[in-house]
Amino acid sequence: MRKYVFIFITIIAVFSIVSISFGNTGSSNHIVHYKSIEVTTGDTLWEIAQDYKQENVSIIEYVSIIKDFNNMKNDTIKIGQQIIIPIYK
């Protein structure tokens, strides 16, 4: 019986350590605003991301965030298309 209790406590301890190590332990004070923009002539996803990204986020990462948020499969955008931009403050 003691063997099973020891194994159970060990497993709980390991999962706790792993979740603390990989979890987000910092405070999350980010406020997210959303802006809908209409794609105009000459716009690229790269330029849009560059205009709205935070300083600590790379353009490539922010392009990926925009694509994921808008369920886009590639970087292609069309004139007149509405894109929702998450803006983190």
HTML snippet that shows the backbone in 3Dmol.js (N, CA, C, O; Angstrom):
<script src="https://3Dmol.org/build/3Dmol-min.js"></script>
<div id="view" style="width:600px;height:400px;position:relative"></div>
<script>
const pdb = `
ATOM      1  N   MET A   1       0.816  -1.192   0.000  1.00  0.00           N
ATOM      2  CA  MET A   1       0.000   0.000   0.000  1.00  0.00           C
ATOM      3  C   MET A   1       0.864   1.262   0.000  1.00  0.00           C
ATOM      4  O   MET A   1       0.573   2.218  -0.719  1.00  0.00           O
ATOM      5  N   ARG A   2       1.929   1.261   0.809  1.00  0.00           N
ATOM      6  CA  ARG A   2       2.814   2.420   0.856  1.00  0.00           C
ATOM      7  C   ARG A   2       3.464   2.671  -0.495  1.00  0.00           C
ATOM      8  O   ARG A   2       3.712   3.816  -0.874  1.00  0.00           O
ATOM      9  N   LYS A   3       3.735   1.605  -1.207  1.00  0.00           N
ATOM     10  CA  LYS A   3       4.351   1.719  -2.517  1.00  0.00           C
ATOM     11  C   LYS A   3       3.435   2.507  -3.458  1.00  0.00           C
ATOM     12  O   LYS A   3       3.907   3.377  -4.189  1.00  0.00           O
ATOM     13  N   TYR A   4       2.141   2.215  -3.446  1.00  0.00           N
ATOM     14  CA  TYR A   4       1.185   2.900  -4.314  1.00  0.00           C
ATOM     15  C   TYR A   4       1.012   4.368  -3.925  1.00  0.00           C
ATOM     16  O   TYR A   4       0.876   5.230  -4.793  1.00  0.00           O
ATOM     17  N   VAL A   5       1.016   4.645  -2.645  1.00  0.00           N
ATOM     18  CA  VAL A   5       0.903   6.030  -2.177  1.00  0.00           C
ATOM     19  C   VAL A   5       2.145   6.812  -2.621  1.00  0.00           C
ATOM     20  O   VAL A   5       2.030   7.947  -3.083  1.00  0.00           O
ATOM     21  N   PHE A   6       3.327   6.211  -2.482  1.00  0.00           N
ATOM     22  CA  PHE A   6       4.558   6.863  -2.901  1.00  0.00           C
ATOM     23  C   PHE A   6       4.536   7.148  -4.397  1.00  0.00           C
ATOM     24  O   PHE A   6       4.910   8.243  -4.820  1.00  0.00           O
ATOM     25  N   ILE A   7       4.105   6.185  -5.202  1.00  0.00           N
ATOM     26  CA  ILE A   7       4.028   6.362  -6.654  1.00  0.00           C
ATOM     27  C   ILE A   7       3.034   7.472  -6.989  1.00  0.00           C
ATOM     28  O   ILE A   7       3.322   8.318  -7.836  1.00  0.00           O
ATOM     29  N   PHE A   8       1.888   7.483  -6.351  1.00  0.00           N
ATOM     30  CA  PHE A   8       0.862   8.502  -6.585  1.00  0.00           C
ATOM     31  C   PHE A   8       1.393   9.897  -6.253  1.00  0.00           C
ATOM     32  O   PHE A   8       1.213  10.828  -7.038  1.00  0.00           O
ATOM     33  N   ILE A   9       2.036  10.047  -5.115  1.00  0.00           N
ATOM     34  CA  ILE A   9       2.577  11.355  -4.710  1.00  0.00           C
ATOM     35  C   ILE A   9       3.690  11.790  -5.667  1.00  0.00           C
ATOM     36  O   ILE A   9       3.793  12.968  -6.008  1.00  0.00           O
ATOM     37  N   THR A  10       4.514  10.846  -6.092  1.00  0.00           N
ATOM     38  CA  THR A  10       5.588  11.161  -7.035  1.00  0.00           C
ATOM     39  C   THR A  10       5.017  11.652  -8.365  1.00  0.00           C
ATOM     40  O   THR A  10       5.514  12.625  -8.930  1.00  0.00           O
ATOM     41  N   ILE A  11       3.994  10.997  -8.858  1.00  0.00           N
ATOM     42  CA  ILE A  11       3.366  11.405 -10.118  1.00  0.00           C
ATOM     43  C   ILE A  11       2.758  12.797  -9.993  1.00  0.00           C
ATOM     44  O   ILE A  11       2.916  13.618 -10.896  1.00  0.00           O
ATOM     45  N   ILE A  12       2.075  13.072  -8.903  1.00  0.00           N
ATOM     46  CA  ILE A  12       1.494  14.396  -8.676  1.00  0.00           C
ATOM     47  C   ILE A  12       2.591  15.464  -8.639  1.00  0.00           C
ATOM     48  O   ILE A  12       2.438  16.538  -9.221  1.00  0.00           O
ATOM     49  N   ALA A  13       3.686  15.166  -7.958  1.00  0.00           N
ATOM     50  CA  ALA A  13       4.798  16.116  -7.851  1.00  0.00           C
ATOM     51  C   ALA A  13       5.412  16.397  -9.226  1.00  0.00           C
ATOM     52  O   ALA A  13       5.703  17.548  -9.552  1.00  0.00           O
ATOM     53  N   VAL A  14       5.607  15.359 -10.022  1.00  0.00           N
ATOM     54  CA  VAL A  14       6.200  15.530 -11.354  1.00  0.00           C
ATOM     55  C   VAL A  14       5.286  16.379 -12.232  1.00  0.00           C
ATOM     56  O   VAL A  14       5.760  17.298 -12.900  1.00  0.00           O
ATOM     57  N   PHE A  15       3.981  16.088 -12.244  1.00  0.00           N
ATOM     58  CA  PHE A  15       3.050  16.875 -13.053  1.00  0.00           C
ATOM     59  C   PHE A  15       2.997  18.328 -12.580  1.00  0.00           C
ATOM     60  O   PHE A  15       2.883  19.238 -13.402  1.00  0.00           O
ATOM     61  N   SER A  16       3.076  18.551 -11.295  1.00  0.00           N
ATOM     62  CA  SER A  16       3.065  19.919 -10.770  1.00  0.00           C
ATOM     63  C   SER A  16       4.290  20.686 -11.220  1.00  0.00           C
ATOM     64  O   SER A  16       4.184  21.834 -11.651  1.00  0.00           O
ATOM     65  N   ILE A  17       5.450  20.062 -11.124  1.00  0.00           N
ATOM     66  CA  ILE A  17       6.695  20.717 -11.537  1.00  0.00           C
ATOM     67  C   ILE A  17       6.678  21.014 -13.032  1.00  0.00           C
ATOM     68  O   ILE A  17       7.082  22.098 -13.453  1.00  0.00           O
ATOM     69  N   VAL A  18       6.217  20.064 -13.834  1.00  0.00           N
ATOM     70  CA  VAL A  18       6.168  20.255 -15.282  1.00  0.00           C
ATOM     71  C   VAL A  18       5.201  21.375 -15.637  1.00  0.00           C
ATOM     72  O   VAL A  18       5.523  22.211 -16.481  1.00  0.00           O
ATOM     73  N   SER A  19       4.029  21.417 -15.020  1.00  0.00           N
ATOM     74  CA  SER A  19       3.057  22.463 -15.356  1.00  0.00           C
ATOM     75  C   SER A  19       3.549  23.837 -14.930  1.00  0.00           C
ATOM     76  O   SER A  19       3.273  24.822 -15.615  1.00  0.00           O
ATOM     77  N   ILE A  20       4.258  23.928 -13.836  1.00  0.00           N
ATOM     78  CA  ILE A  20       4.823  25.213 -13.417  1.00  0.00           C
ATOM     79  C   ILE A  20       5.945  25.625 -14.358  1.00  0.00           C
ATOM     80  O   ILE A  20       6.062  26.799 -14.709  1.00  0.00           O
ATOM     81  N   SER A  21       6.771  24.665 -14.769  1.00  0.00           N
ATOM     82  CA  SER A  21       7.903  24.972 -15.639  1.00  0.00           C
ATOM     83  C   SER A  21       7.461  25.452 -17.018  1.00  0.00           C
ATOM     84  O   SER A  21       8.042  26.390 -17.565  1.00  0.00           O
ATOM     85  N   PHE A  22       6.443  24.818 -17.577  1.00  0.00           N
ATOM     86  CA  PHE A  22       6.012  25.151 -18.930  1.00  0.00           C
ATOM     87  C   PHE A  22       4.813  26.075 -18.968  1.00  0.00           C
ATOM     88  O   PHE A  22       4.492  26.606 -20.032  1.00  0.00           O
ATOM     89  N   GLY A  23       4.154  26.283 -17.874  1.00  0.00           N
ATOM     90  CA  GLY A  23       2.975  27.137 -17.835  1.00  0.00           C
ATOM     91  C   GLY A  23       3.350  28.600 -17.838  1.00  0.00           C
ATOM     92  O   GLY A  23       4.512  28.962 -17.651  1.00  0.00           O
ATOM     93  N   ASN A  24       2.354  29.434 -18.051  1.00  0.00           N
ATOM     94  CA  ASN A  24       2.559  30.877 -18.035  1.00  0.00           C
ATOM     95  C   ASN A  24       2.426  31.350 -16.603  1.00  0.00           C
ATOM     96  O   ASN A  24       1.316  31.510 -16.095  1.00  0.00           O
ATOM     97  N   THR A  25       3.558  31.575 -15.950  1.00  0.00           N
ATOM     98  CA  THR A  25       3.529  31.980 -14.549  1.00  0.00           C
ATOM     99  C   THR A  25       3.547  33.488 -14.386  1.00  0.00           C
ATOM    100  O   THR A  25       3.350  33.991 -13.280  1.00  0.00           O
ATOM    101  N   GLY A  26       3.783  34.223 -15.474  1.00  0.00           N
ATOM    102  CA  GLY A  26       3.783  35.679 -15.410  1.00  0.00           C
ATOM    103  C   GLY A  26       2.369  36.212 -15.404  1.00  0.00           C
ATOM    104  O   GLY A  26       1.429  35.520 -15.794  1.00  0.00           O
ATOM    105  N   SER A  27       2.226  37.444 -14.961  1.00  0.00           N
ATOM    106  CA  SER A  27       0.896  38.028 -14.965  1.00  0.00           C
ATOM    107  C   SER A  27       0.528  38.417 -16.386  1.00  0.00           C
ATOM    108  O   SER A  27       1.374  38.875 -17.154  1.00  0.00           O
ATOM    109  N   SER A  28      -0.706  38.236 -16.720  1.00  0.00           N
ATOM    110  CA  SER A  28      -1.179  38.546 -18.057  1.00  0.00           C
ATOM    111  C   SER A  28      -2.011  39.818 -17.999  1.00  0.00           C
ATOM    112  O   SER A  28      -3.219  39.779 -17.769  1.00  0.00           O
ATOM    113  N   ASN A  29      -1.340  40.949 -18.211  1.00  0.00           N
ATOM    114  CA  ASN A  29      -2.018  42.227 -18.153  1.00  0.00           C
ATOM    115  C   ASN A  29      -2.305  42.776 -19.548  1.00  0.00           C
ATOM    116  O   ASN A  29      -2.527  43.976 -19.707  1.00  0.00           O
ATOM    117  N   HIS A  30      -2.301  41.902 -20.562  1.00  0.00           N
ATOM    118  CA  HIS A  30      -2.527  42.352 -21.922  1.00  0.00           C
ATOM    119  C   HIS A  30      -4.008  42.594 -22.157  1.00  0.00           C
ATOM    120  O   HIS A  30      -4.856  41.775 -21.802  1.00  0.00           O
ATOM    121  N   ILE A  31      -4.292  43.714 -22.750  1.00  0.00           N
ATOM    122  CA  ILE A  31      -5.652  44.019 -23.165  1.00  0.00           C
ATOM    123  C   ILE A  31      -5.668  43.903 -24.677  1.00  0.00           C
ATOM    124  O   ILE A  31      -4.795  44.445 -25.356  1.00  0.00           O
ATOM    125  N   VAL A  32      -6.646  43.207 -25.201  1.00  0.00           N
ATOM    126  CA  VAL A  32      -6.722  43.008 -26.638  1.00  0.00           C
ATOM    127  C   VAL A  32      -7.880  43.826 -27.187  1.00  0.00           C
ATOM    128  O   VAL A  32      -9.008  43.745 -26.700  1.00  0.00           O
ATOM    129  N   HIS A  33      -7.574  44.618 -28.215  1.00  0.00           N
ATOM    130  CA  HIS A  33      -8.590  45.344 -28.966  1.00  0.00           C
ATOM    131  C   HIS A  33      -8.576  44.761 -30.370  1.00  0.00           C
ATOM    132  O   HIS A  33      -7.559  44.235 -30.822  1.00  0.00           O
ATOM    133  N   TYR A  34      -9.687  44.854 -31.043  1.00  0.00           N
ATOM    134  CA  TYR A  34      -9.774  44.329 -32.399  1.00  0.00           C
ATOM    135  C   TYR A  34     -10.148  45.451 -33.347  1.00  0.00           C
ATOM    136  O   TYR A  34     -11.030  46.262 -33.065  1.00  0.00           O
ATOM    137  N   LYS A  35      -9.459  45.481 -34.476  1.00  0.00           N
ATOM    138  CA  LYS A  35      -9.734  46.503 -35.479  1.00  0.00           C
ATOM    139  C   LYS A  35      -9.978  45.806 -36.802  1.00  0.00           C
ATOM    140  O   LYS A  35      -9.191  44.962 -37.231  1.00  0.00           O
ATOM    141  N   SER A  36     -11.069  46.166 -37.437  1.00  0.00           N
ATOM    142  CA  SER A  36     -11.373  45.634 -38.759  1.00  0.00           C
ATOM    143  C   SER A  36     -10.840  46.610 -39.795  1.00  0.00           C
ATOM    144  O   SER A  36     -11.171  47.796 -39.772  1.00  0.00           O
ATOM    145  N   ILE A  37     -10.023  46.112 -40.693  1.00  0.00           N
ATOM    146  CA  ILE A  37      -9.493  46.970 -41.749  1.00  0.00           C
ATOM    147  C   ILE A  37      -9.897  46.406 -43.102  1.00  0.00           C
ATOM    148  O   ILE A  37     -10.117  45.205 -43.255  1.00  0.00           O
ATOM    149  N   GLU A  38      -9.990  47.295 -44.072  1.00  0.00           N
ATOM    150  CA  GLU A  38     -10.273  46.874 -45.438  1.00  0.00           C
ATOM    151  C   GLU A  38      -8.988  46.977 -46.239  1.00  0.00           C
ATOM    152  O   GLU A  38      -8.312  48.005 -46.222  1.00  0.00           O
ATOM    153  N   VAL A  39      -8.657  45.902 -46.940  1.00  0.00           N
ATOM    154  CA  VAL A  39      -7.438  45.863 -47.746  1.00  0.00           C
ATOM    155  C   VAL A  39      -7.606  46.805 -48.929  1.00  0.00           C
ATOM    156  O   VAL A  39      -8.603  46.754 -49.650  1.00  0.00           O
ATOM    157  N   THR A  40      -6.604  47.671 -49.114  1.00  0.00           N
ATOM    158  CA  THR A  40      -6.621  48.600 -50.247  1.00  0.00           C
ATOM    159  C   THR A  40      -5.470  48.267 -51.194  1.00  0.00           C
ATOM    160  O   THR A  40      -4.632  47.415 -50.897  1.00  0.00           O
ATOM    161  N   THR A  41      -5.443  48.935 -52.311  1.00  0.00           N
ATOM    162  CA  THR A  41      -4.418  48.702 -53.328  1.00  0.00           C
ATOM    163  C   THR A  41      -3.025  48.856 -52.724  1.00  0.00           C
ATOM    164  O   THR A  41      -2.739  49.852 -52.060  1.00  0.00           O
ATOM    165  N   GLY A  42      -2.175  47.886 -52.952  1.00  0.00           N
ATOM    166  CA  GLY A  42      -0.794  47.932 -52.486  1.00  0.00           C
ATOM    167  C   GLY A  42      -0.566  47.363 -51.099  1.00  0.00           C
ATOM    168  O   GLY A  42       0.582  47.202 -50.686  1.00  0.00           O
ATOM    169  N   ASP A  43      -1.633  47.051 -50.367  1.00  0.00           N
ATOM    170  CA  ASP A  43      -1.470  46.478 -49.026  1.00  0.00           C
ATOM    171  C   ASP A  43      -0.921  45.066 -49.107  1.00  0.00           C
ATOM    172  O   ASP A  43      -1.268  44.297 -50.003  1.00  0.00           O
ATOM    173  N   THR A  44      -0.053  44.739 -48.152  1.00  0.00           N
ATOM    174  CA  THR A  44       0.406  43.367 -47.984  1.00  0.00           C
ATOM    175  C   THR A  44       0.204  42.999 -46.519  1.00  0.00           C
ATOM    176  O   THR A  44       0.137  43.874 -45.656  1.00  0.00           O
ATOM    177  N   LEU A  45       0.110  41.739 -46.252  1.00  0.00           N
ATOM    178  CA  LEU A  45      -0.055  41.277 -44.879  1.00  0.00           C
ATOM    179  C   LEU A  45       1.151  41.679 -44.036  1.00  0.00           C
ATOM    180  O   LEU A  45       1.012  41.997 -42.855  1.00  0.00           O
ATOM    181  N   TRP A  46       2.331  41.663 -44.646  1.00  0.00           N
ATOM    182  CA  TRP A  46       3.563  42.050 -43.962  1.00  0.00           C
ATOM    183  C   TRP A  46       3.487  43.515 -43.513  1.00  0.00           C
ATOM    184  O   TRP A  46       3.827  43.826 -42.372  1.00  0.00           O
ATOM    185  N   GLU A  47       3.046  44.414 -44.400  1.00  0.00           N
ATOM    186  CA  GLU A  47       2.944  45.835 -44.063  1.00  0.00           C
ATOM    187  C   GLU A  47       1.880  46.089 -42.996  1.00  0.00           C
ATOM    188  O   GLU A  47       2.074  46.910 -42.101  1.00  0.00           O
ATOM    189  N   ILE A  48       0.760  45.381 -43.097  1.00  0.00           N
ATOM    190  CA  ILE A  48      -0.301  45.530 -42.099  1.00  0.00           C
ATOM    191  C   ILE A  48       0.221  45.095 -40.734  1.00  0.00           C
ATOM    192  O   ILE A  48      -0.004  45.779 -39.736  1.00  0.00           O
ATOM    193  N   ALA A  49       0.910  43.971 -40.688  1.00  0.00           N
ATOM    194  CA  ALA A  49       1.470  43.476 -39.433  1.00  0.00           C
ATOM    195  C   ALA A  49       2.484  44.464 -38.876  1.00  0.00           C
ATOM    196  O   ALA A  49       2.529  44.694 -37.667  1.00  0.00           O
ATOM    197  N   GLN A  50       3.289  45.044 -39.739  1.00  0.00           N
ATOM    198  CA  GLN A  50       4.306  46.006 -39.307  1.00  0.00           C
ATOM    199  C   GLN A  50       3.653  47.241 -38.682  1.00  0.00           C
ATOM    200  O   GLN A  50       4.199  47.815 -37.740  1.00  0.00           O
ATOM    201  N   ASP A  51       2.509  47.650 -39.188  1.00  0.00           N
ATOM    202  CA  ASP A  51       1.812  48.837 -38.666  1.00  0.00           C
ATOM    203  C   ASP A  51       1.198  48.610 -37.285  1.00  0.00           C
ATOM    204  O   ASP A  51       1.104  49.556 -36.502  1.00  0.00           O
ATOM    205  N   TYR A  52       0.778  47.381 -36.963  1.00  0.00           N
ATOM    206  CA  TYR A  52       0.008  47.129 -35.745  1.00  0.00           C
ATOM    207  C   TYR A  52       0.711  46.293 -34.679  1.00  0.00           C
ATOM    208  O   TYR A  52       0.190  46.172 -33.571  1.00  0.00           O
ATOM    209  N   LYS A  53       1.857  45.722 -34.969  1.00  0.00           N
ATOM    210  CA  LYS A  53       2.507  44.820 -34.019  1.00  0.00           C
ATOM    211  C   LYS A  53       3.112  45.567 -32.836  1.00  0.00           C
ATOM    212  O   LYS A  53       3.397  46.761 -32.914  1.00  0.00           O
ATOM    213  N   GLN A  54       3.301  44.835 -31.739  1.00  0.00           N
ATOM    214  CA  GLN A  54       4.019  45.373 -30.594  1.00  0.00           C
ATOM    215  C   GLN A  54       5.511  45.280 -30.849  1.00  0.00           C
ATOM    216  O   GLN A  54       5.956  44.526 -31.714  1.00  0.00           O
ATOM    217  N   GLU A  55       6.284  46.054 -30.089  1.00  0.00           N
ATOM    218  CA  GLU A  55       7.733  46.061 -30.274  1.00  0.00           C
ATOM    219  C   GLU A  55       8.379  44.706 -29.997  1.00  0.00           C
ATOM    220  O   GLU A  55       9.359  44.342 -30.647  1.00  0.00           O
ATOM    221  N   ASN A  56       7.836  43.958 -29.037  1.00  0.00           N
ATOM    222  CA  ASN A  56       8.462  42.698 -28.637  1.00  0.00           C
ATOM    223  C   ASN A  56       8.019  41.495 -29.478  1.00  0.00           C
ATOM    224  O   ASN A  56       8.363  40.357 -29.160  1.00  0.00           O
ATOM    225  N   VAL A  57       7.260  41.742 -30.545  1.00  0.00           N
ATOM    226  CA  VAL A  57       6.773  40.666 -31.412  1.00  0.00           C
ATOM    227  C   VAL A  57       7.373  40.871 -32.800  1.00  0.00           C
ATOM    228  O   VAL A  57       7.363  41.979 -33.336  1.00  0.00           O
ATOM    229  N   SER A  58       7.891  39.792 -33.371  1.00  0.00           N
ATOM    230  CA  SER A  58       8.456  39.900 -34.718  1.00  0.00           C
ATOM    231  C   SER A  58       7.319  40.023 -35.736  1.00  0.00           C
ATOM    232  O   SER A  58       6.186  39.622 -35.473  1.00  0.00           O
ATOM    233  N   ILE A  59       7.642  40.577 -36.880  1.00  0.00           N
ATOM    234  CA  ILE A  59       6.635  40.730 -37.935  1.00  0.00           C
ATOM    235  C   ILE A  59       6.148  39.370 -38.402  1.00  0.00           C
ATOM    236  O   ILE A  59       4.956  39.184 -38.647  1.00  0.00           O
ATOM    237  N   ILE A  60       7.060  38.423 -38.524  1.00  0.00           N
ATOM    238  CA  ILE A  60       6.679  37.075 -38.968  1.00  0.00           C
ATOM    239  C   ILE A  60       5.684  36.455 -37.986  1.00  0.00           C
ATOM    240  O   ILE A  60       4.698  35.843 -38.397  1.00  0.00           O
ATOM    241  N   GLU A  61       5.945  36.615 -36.693  1.00  0.00           N
ATOM    242  CA  GLU A  61       5.052  36.069 -35.681  1.00  0.00           C
ATOM    243  C   GLU A  61       3.682  36.756 -35.739  1.00  0.00           C
ATOM    244  O   GLU A  61       2.650  36.098 -35.607  1.00  0.00           O
ATOM    245  N   TYR A  62       3.674  38.073 -35.935  1.00  0.00           N
ATOM    246  CA  TYR A  62       2.404  38.808 -35.956  1.00  0.00           C
ATOM    247  C   TYR A  62       1.600  38.487 -37.217  1.00  0.00           C
ATOM    248  O   TYR A  62       0.372  38.422 -37.163  1.00  0.00           O
ATOM    249  N   VAL A  63       2.279  38.286 -38.351  1.00  0.00           N
ATOM    250  CA  VAL A  63       1.592  37.843 -39.570  1.00  0.00           C
ATOM    251  C   VAL A  63       0.900  36.513 -39.297  1.00  0.00           C
ATOM    252  O   VAL A  63      -0.244  36.307 -39.701  1.00  0.00           O
ATOM    253  N   SER A  64       1.596  35.618 -38.613  1.00  0.00           N
ATOM    254  CA  SER A  64       1.022  34.322 -38.261  1.00  0.00           C
ATOM    255  C   SER A  64      -0.195  34.481 -37.353  1.00  0.00           C
ATOM    256  O   SER A  64      -1.185  33.769 -37.517  1.00  0.00           O
ATOM    257  N   ILE A  65      -0.131  35.413 -36.394  1.00  0.00           N
ATOM    258  CA  ILE A  65      -1.256  35.669 -35.492  1.00  0.00           C
ATOM    259  C   ILE A  65      -2.459  36.170 -36.281  1.00  0.00           C
ATOM    260  O   ILE A  65      -3.580  35.709 -36.069  1.00  0.00           O
ATOM    261  N   ILE A  66      -2.228  37.114 -37.191  1.00  0.00           N
ATOM    262  CA  ILE A  66      -3.315  37.656 -38.015  1.00  0.00           C
ATOM    263  C   ILE A  66      -3.933  36.551 -38.874  1.00  0.00           C
ATOM    264  O   ILE A  66      -5.155  36.440 -38.968  1.00  0.00           O
ATOM    265  N   LYS A  67      -3.078  35.737 -39.499  1.00  0.00           N
ATOM    266  CA  LYS A  67      -3.574  34.648 -40.345  1.00  0.00           C
ATOM    267  C   LYS A  67      -4.396  33.652 -39.535  1.00  0.00           C
ATOM    268  O   LYS A  67      -5.471  33.235 -39.967  1.00  0.00           O
ATOM    269  N   ASP A  68      -3.899  33.273 -38.372  1.00  0.00           N
ATOM    270  CA  ASP A  68      -4.636  32.328 -37.527  1.00  0.00           C
ATOM    271  C   ASP A  68      -5.970  32.914 -37.091  1.00  0.00           C
ATOM    272  O   ASP A  68      -6.990  32.225 -37.116  1.00  0.00           O
ATOM    273  N   PHE A  69      -5.967  34.179 -36.692  1.00  0.00           N
ATOM    274  CA  PHE A  69      -7.180  34.822 -36.194  1.00  0.00           C
ATOM    275  C   PHE A  69      -8.244  34.918 -37.283  1.00  0.00           C
ATOM    276  O   PHE A  69      -9.436  34.816 -36.993  1.00  0.00           O
ATOM    277  N   ASN A  70      -7.823  35.114 -38.536  1.00  0.00           N
ATOM    278  CA  ASN A  70      -8.750  35.267 -39.657  1.00  0.00           C
ATOM    279  C   ASN A  70      -8.929  33.982 -40.464  1.00  0.00           C
ATOM    280  O   ASN A  70      -9.520  34.001 -41.544  1.00  0.00           O
ATOM    281  N   ASN A  71      -8.420  32.871 -39.942  1.00  0.00           N
ATOM    282  CA  ASN A  71      -8.516  31.566 -40.610  1.00  0.00           C
ATOM    283  C   ASN A  71      -7.995  31.608 -42.043  1.00  0.00           C
ATOM    284  O   ASN A  71      -8.610  31.056 -42.956  1.00  0.00           O
ATOM    285  N   MET A  72      -6.861  32.264 -42.226  1.00  0.00           N
ATOM    286  CA  MET A  72      -6.244  32.369 -43.547  1.00  0.00           C
ATOM    287  C   MET A  72      -5.245  31.234 -43.725  1.00  0.00           C
ATOM    288  O   MET A  72      -4.477  30.929 -42.813  1.00  0.00           O
ATOM    289  N   LYS A  73      -5.254  30.614 -44.887  1.00  0.00           N
ATOM    290  CA  LYS A  73      -4.350  29.502 -45.150  1.00  0.00           C
ATOM    291  C   LYS A  73      -3.011  29.971 -45.724  1.00  0.00           C
ATOM    292  O   LYS A  73      -2.010  29.264 -45.617  1.00  0.00           O
ATOM    293  N   ASN A  74      -2.990  31.168 -46.336  1.00  0.00           N
ATOM    294  CA  ASN A  74      -1.743  31.707 -46.881  1.00  0.00           C
ATOM    295  C   ASN A  74      -1.726  33.220 -46.712  1.00  0.00           C
ATOM    296  O   ASN A  74      -2.623  33.792 -46.093  1.00  0.00           O
ATOM    297  N   ASP A  75      -0.699  33.869 -47.267  1.00  0.00           N
ATOM    298  CA  ASP A  75      -0.518  35.313 -47.092  1.00  0.00           C
ATOM    299  C   ASP A  75      -1.292  36.152 -48.114  1.00  0.00           C
ATOM    300  O   ASP A  75      -1.201  37.380 -48.096  1.00  0.00           O
ATOM    301  N   THR A  76      -2.035  35.519 -48.986  1.00  0.00           N
ATOM    302  CA  THR A  76      -2.723  36.231 -50.053  1.00  0.00           C
ATOM    303  C   THR A  76      -3.911  37.023 -49.501  1.00  0.00           C
ATOM    304  O   THR A  76      -4.778  36.476 -48.819  1.00  0.00           O
ATOM    305  N   ILE A  77      -3.931  38.315 -49.810  1.00  0.00           N
ATOM    306  CA  ILE A  77      -5.069  39.164 -49.459  1.00  0.00           C
ATOM    307  C   ILE A  77      -5.549  39.863 -50.727  1.00  0.00           C
ATOM    308  O   ILE A  77      -4.780  40.051 -51.670  1.00  0.00           O
ATOM    309  N   LYS A  78      -6.824  40.246 -50.743  1.00  0.00           N
ATOM    310  CA  LYS A  78      -7.416  40.861 -51.934  1.00  0.00           C
ATOM    311  C   LYS A  78      -7.972  42.229 -51.598  1.00  0.00           C
ATOM    312  O   LYS A  78      -8.397  42.479 -50.470  1.00  0.00           O
ATOM    313  N   ILE A  79      -7.966  43.106 -52.574  1.00  0.00           N
ATOM    314  CA  ILE A  79      -8.521  44.443 -52.402  1.00  0.00           C
ATOM    315  C   ILE A  79      -9.992  44.316 -52.003  1.00  0.00           C
ATOM    316  O   ILE A  79     -10.753  43.571 -52.619  1.00  0.00           O
ATOM    317  N   GLY A  80     -10.378  45.062 -50.957  1.00  0.00           N
ATOM    318  CA  GLY A  80     -11.756  45.031 -50.461  1.00  0.00           C
ATOM    319  C   GLY A  80     -11.990  44.007 -49.361  1.00  0.00           C
ATOM    320  O   GLY A  80     -13.028  44.035 -48.699  1.00  0.00           O
ATOM    321  N   GLN A  81     -11.049  43.115 -49.161  1.00  0.00           N
ATOM    322  CA  GLN A  81     -11.175  42.089 -48.118  1.00  0.00           C
ATOM    323  C   GLN A  81     -11.124  42.741 -46.738  1.00  0.00           C
ATOM    324  O   GLN A  81     -10.326  43.649 -46.506  1.00  0.00           O
ATOM    325  N   GLN A  82     -11.970  42.281 -45.831  1.00  0.00           N
ATOM    326  CA  GLN A  82     -11.972  42.754 -44.449  1.00  0.00           C
ATOM    327  C   GLN A  82     -11.107  41.814 -43.614  1.00  0.00           C
ATOM    328  O   GLN A  82     -11.291  40.597 -43.647  1.00  0.00           O
ATOM    329  N   ILE A  83     -10.176  42.379 -42.876  1.00  0.00           N
ATOM    330  CA  ILE A  83      -9.312  41.599 -41.993  1.00  0.00           C
ATOM    331  C   ILE A  83      -9.436  42.172 -40.587  1.00  0.00           C
ATOM    332  O   ILE A  83      -9.388  43.386 -40.390  1.00  0.00           O
ATOM    333  N   ILE A  84      -9.593  41.287 -39.622  1.00  0.00           N
ATOM    334  CA  ILE A  84      -9.651  41.722 -38.230  1.00  0.00           C
ATOM    335  C   ILE A  84      -8.262  41.586 -37.637  1.00  0.00           C
ATOM    336  O   ILE A  84      -7.638  40.527 -37.703  1.00  0.00           O
ATOM    337  N   ILE A  85      -7.787  42.686 -37.052  1.00  0.00           N
ATOM    338  CA  ILE A  85      -6.439  42.746 -36.490  1.00  0.00           C
ATOM    339  C   ILE A  85      -6.541  42.766 -34.963  1.00  0.00           C
ATOM    340  O   ILE A  85      -7.138  43.687 -34.406  1.00  0.00           O
ATOM    341  N   PRO A  86      -5.974  41.772 -34.274  1.00  0.00           N
ATOM    342  CA  PRO A  86      -5.904  41.847 -32.818  1.00  0.00           C
ATOM    343  C   PRO A  86      -4.775  42.793 -32.400  1.00  0.00           C
ATOM    344  O   PRO A  86      -3.629  42.624 -32.818  1.00  0.00           O
ATOM    345  N   ILE A  87      -5.100  43.768 -31.591  1.00  0.00           N
ATOM    346  CA  ILE A  87      -4.110  44.749 -31.158  1.00  0.00           C
ATOM    347  C   ILE A  87      -3.934  44.591 -29.652  1.00  0.00           C
ATOM    348  O   ILE A  87      -4.871  44.799 -28.882  1.00  0.00           O
ATOM    349  N   TYR A  88      -2.725  44.223 -29.241  1.00  0.00           N
ATOM    350  CA  TYR A  88      -2.425  43.984 -27.838  1.00  0.00           C
ATOM    351  C   TYR A  88      -1.844  45.246 -27.227  1.00  0.00           C
ATOM    352  O   TYR A  88      -0.896  45.825 -27.756  1.00  0.00           O
ATOM    353  N   LYS A  89      -2.417  45.664 -26.118  1.00  0.00           N
ATOM    354  CA  LYS A  89      -1.932  46.880 -25.424  1.00  0.00           C
ATOM    355  C   LYS A  89      -1.437  46.524 -24.065  1.00  0.00           C
ATOM    356  O   LYS A  89      -0.989  47.397 -23.323  1.00  0.00           O
TER     357      LYS A  89
END
`;
const viewer = $3Dmol.createViewer("view");
viewer.addModel(pdb, "pdb");
viewer.setStyle({}, {cartoon: {color: "spectrum"}});
viewer.zoomTo();
viewer.render();
</script>
